[in-house]
Amino acid sequence: MKATKNFLISEKNKMQRLDHFLVSQTTWNKSQCQKLIAAKKVLVNQKPTKKNYLLKNQDLITIPTTVFKTPLNIQKPYNLNLEVVYEDSDLAVINKPSNLIVHPSLSFEGITLVNALLHQFSSLSNIDTPRPGIVHRLDKNTTGLMLIAKNDNTSQKLQTAFSQRTIKKVYWGLIEGFLENEGTINLPIARNPNDRLKMTVLPNGKEAVTHFKTLKRLNNFSLMQFVLETGRTHQIRAHLSYLKKPLLGDKLYGSKHYNTDEGQFLHAKELIFKHPISFQEINLQAPLPLNFQKLLDKLTNL
């Protein structure tokens, strides 16, 4: 009798597509899950089925354990000439450019930051997963500092530090209109029920806390500093959109000015953390990207 790995579907996971469920429970990407389903390596209630099968409560998914032991080529190295701001044997900090998705997902399997990391670094954490080296994310068009883990021990310690909110991330952004000199936005965020690409403020959302400071007022716009206490998806963008003060260039969240292919003017400028191995205090900064600096200069001189 063949050894198998089994998943028993609960109420929490019912109505998910079979391929989506497998992506969330394994180290395979969407394409690999679909190929295994098509090859009849994945059975539901002892029968082969389609990738878009909607799971039901108490469905039993069965996969031969030999499938898990077969190496799967999840990612390939690709040279994007990443700017490395800091590096040692345990971690690195890169300055992420615009127009670059951090890792593959159900909706995107093209070139991502992960491909560039595989080219740039000889060792990364969680190397046999779709997200080697990744411990946090920046949106596709958000630029700036990102921590990269080079081994699993460092990855676990950094993730713990993020969950305990001991890593400080400071962002600069250009917004439409004005906010107070400084303050805190404490509004819960959830997926927008009317547009799955967006997050929005909802009473039943997850806690989201953004501290802000006005650095400069520029005619009808403002240069802002943001410090995240929580790290929700699109947190700064969703908070500002709710306040009717969207980031310049953020068309998805309502910007009416300076909308280009480079997206929102939001930059992760400063990163302050205690090194998880040496315990050294590290404070790193990244200069504004060229398009951000040019627009800031233009608005300053109006």
TACOR-V464783 format. One line per field, one symbol per residue. ss: DSSP state (A for helix, B for strand, O for the rest). phi: phi as a letter, one per 20 degrees, with the letter a starting at -180 (. if undefined). burial: I if it has 9 or more other ideal C-beta (glycine too) atoms within 8 Angstrom, else O. Layout:
BEGIN
ss: ???
phi: ???
burial: ???
END
This chain:
BEGIN
ss: OOOBBBBBOOAAAOOOBAAAAAAAAOOOOAAAAAAAAAOOOBBBOOBBOOOOOBOOOOOBBBBBAAAAAOOOOOOOOOOOOOBBBBBOOOBBBBBBOOOOOOOOOOOOOOOOAAAAAAAAOOOOOOOOOOOOOBOOOOOOOOBBBBBBBOOAAAAAAAAAAAAOOOOBBBBBBBBBOOOOOBBBBBOOBBBOOOOOOOBBBOOOOBOOBBBBBBBBBBOOBBBBBBBBOOOOOOAAAAAAAAOOOOBOOOAAAOOOOOOOOOOOOBBBBBBBBBOOOOOOBBBBBOOOOAAAAAAAAAAAOO
phi: .ffcddcefdgfdfmefgffffffdceeegffffffffemedddlmcfbefegefdgmfdeccfffffeefdffccfbedlfeeebbbfdbbcddfeflbffbfbfdbcefcgggffffecfcbflfedfcfnecbccfgdedofcfceebfffgffffffffemededdddbdcenccfgbrcdccfcbfffebffddbfbgefegbccecbeeaeclecbecdcceedcfglgfffffffemcffgneggdofdclecfemfeccfecccbegfdemffcccccfffgfffffgffffef
burial: OOOOOOOOIOOOOIOIIIIIIIIOOOOIIIOIIIOIIOOOOIIIOOOOIOIOIIIOOOIIIIIIIOIOOOOOOIIOOIOIOIOIIIOOOIIIIIIIIIOIIIIIOOOOOOOIIIIIIIIIIOOIIIOOOIOIIIIIOIIIIIIIIIIIIIIOOIIOIIIOIIOOOOIIIIIIIIIIIOIOOOOOIOOIIIOIOOOOOIIIIOOOIOOIIIIIOIOOOIOOIIIIIIIIOIOIOIIIIIIIIIOOIIIIIIOOIIIOOIOOOOIIIIIIIIIIIIIIOOOOOIOIOIOIIOIIIOIIOOIOOO
END
